[in-house]
Amino acid sequence: MHELFYGPPQSDESLGFASALFPADVMAKINADLTGAKLVEYLLSYLVQQRLTSVSLQPVDESVHFMARKGSAVREIGTSPLASASPLFQRLRRLAGIHGDGSPERGQLVFHFRGMQLAFEALVLHGEGGDVVTLRMQVLSPFPAICSDFAAPGTVTKAFRELTELRSGLVICASRNPADRDRLVDLYLDELETRGRAVMLFGDGVGRGRKRFPRIPRQELTAGEVAELISAGLEHDPDVVAIDNAGEEQVLLAAGRVAMRRKLAVAGVPFHDLAVLFRYLRHLWQRHHFIPAYLKGIIACRGVLILCPDCRKEYMPQPDELDALGLSELPARFWTSTGCDSCDHTGIKARRYLLEVIPVTAELIGRLETSGDCGDLVRFLDEQGHRGIIAQCAELLRQGEISPAEYVSALVL
């Protein structure tokens, strides 16, 4: 009755965000929402309207400083007390699909603005006192729904199809981007014949494909606990086990044990460099923890940003840029883009996903055992006619569809 006459009780609590960007009534709404939802909404709207490169939240001493970048210029656009910023950081992690408390982390959040669906990349580092979070606009391109959507070379598509015919063994799905890695595992399961087979998923990111299976969330479990969980899952006698992130040694070894039981294990790993992945597998083998005969194939994917054709222009990279490419044979011409109305001033037409499939043969396993340099394994694959992501990306660079900076970002860094 009291609230009926006088309204809900007023609270003096405030988010404490201070900025000259927004009018008083908007600031009141922002600070009244202690979850940080309103602040995120207005920050992303401002980023889009002002065509900013990024907005960063940077904890310094007892405050969080909100820094806006446009090109090479950076300026502070607001501050907030560090003590009240924890819900804001938690919200950004949740919206970006970052489930753990690791560092560094990256994720993607989707924002609806004036009828458009816009994507933002969230980059997170643990800083002194709190998270350093950077939000930057992405080109939202759907992850391929079927294998043929990759427009990969015919040999790659054929190798992928052959891996989906497996009844047992270990298939590794590799990507450094967690969202892409999860979708790659889902894509493999979608293409796999699962009728009459029991499938069990482990992890928080997988299970968003066309098919639905029982999923065991990872939550805050350690690598050892996840490995124990997978072993316990085997008692339920699944035919296929899929794991969203088997990058930690104990989890990957658990996936190997699934394969040893004559079942099919599909394991996502965060490696983006084949030589590094081969080196890691050989390390496990030499410690007698991993039997490579059960490894049947490696599937990798990577997204690259295609230049906008309307504002693309030719330019000559600096010598240090050319050195960073690491190419023995340089293209005759190089291209970049400046941004225009057609691409919302991003300079990007779309994100294209590249696919690579490596069937693991007895000869490749022999090379893994004897080769002193795992880079030799990559060269061996090239000599066998393998056309992987590096070759595909180099071709896009020669065709002027990607910039030298994107080539370096996608393959070298």
Buried (B, 14 or more C-beta within 10 A) or exposed (E): EEEEEEEEEEEEEBBBBEBEBBEEEEBEBBBEBBEBBBBBBBBBBBBBEEEBBBBBBBBBEEBBBBBBBEEEEEEEBBBBBBEBBEBBBBBBBEBBBBBBEEEEBBBBBEBEEEEEEBBBBBBBEBBEBBBBBBBBBBBBBEBBEEBEEBEBBEEBBEBBEEBBEBEBBBBBBBBBBBBBBBBBBBBBBBBBEBEEEBBBBBBBBBBEBEEEBEBBBBEEBEBEBBBBBBEEBBEEEBBBBBBBBBBBBBBBBBBBBBBBEEBBBBBBBBBBBBBEBBBBBBEBBEEEBBBBEBBBBBBBBBBBBBBBEEBBEEBEBEEEBBEBBEBEEEBEEBBBBEBBEEBBBBBBBBBBBBBBBBBBEEEBBEBBEEBEEBBBBBEBBEEEEBBBBBEBBBEBBBEBBBBBBBBBEBBEE
